[in-house]
Amino acid sequence: MPLIAIFASGTGTNAENIIKTFSSQQNFQFIVFCNNPTAEVLQRAEKLGVPSIIFTRRDLYENGTVLQQLLAYKPDLIALAGFLWLIPAEIIQHFPDKIINIHPALLPKFGGKGMYGERVHRAVIEANATVSGITIHYVNENYDEGQIIFQASCPVYSWDTPHTLAERVHKLEYEHYPKIIAQLLKK
């Protein structure tokens, strides 16, 4: 039975979408790792019957707790879904080509540290870009620089706000992230 570990820091809409998609198709297991004890993703996971692990910066970067938990669970894939911290090299080394992220823009533009959520959409609009979208990529030791797995695009309109653009980008996330996860699990 495949196990997907989902790392999230916020509302958890992508996490919920992934869990619901796979729960209705096959017999999957999930675990949510969260670095924010007040994040809405924890309530979403609880309602879906998915266990969660809350961890601190120290657990991720200093004492190896998160790595030890991942080694104990042995996930088939680790999916970042709105997770805002950089994954340590030691975790990446233990899970080569098994950690993926979704970014709400077309990388390599509009990526890097601090580029998430509304900040990304605002930057796209301020750059007068005519297209935006999503990038699903492998995670490496740098923010948003891992090998690109998949991209999908949507138009950016002259009247767009970060909110209206985000709505179109979220639709792409919800449509494509589960599909790419399914493809990667078949490899």
Sequence and secondary structure as in RCSB ss.txt:
>XXXX:A:sequence
MPLIAIFASGTGTNAENIIKTFSSQQNFQFIVFCNNPTAEVLQRAEKLGVPSIIFTRRDLYENGTVLQQLLAYKP
DLIALAGFLWLIPAEIIQHFPDKIINIHPALLPKFGGKGMYGERVHRAVIEANATVSGITIHYVNENYDEGQIIF
QASCPVYSWDTPHTLAERVHKLEYEHYPKIIAQLLKK
>XXXX:A:secstr
  EEEEEESS  HHHHHHHHHHHHHS  EEEEEES TT HHHHHHHHTT  EEE  HHHHHTS HHHHHHHHH  
SEEEESS  S   HHHHHHSTT EEEEESS TTTT STT  THHHHHHHHHTT SEEEEEEEE  SSTT S EEE
EEEEE  TT  HHHHHHHHHHHHHHHHHHHHHHHHH 
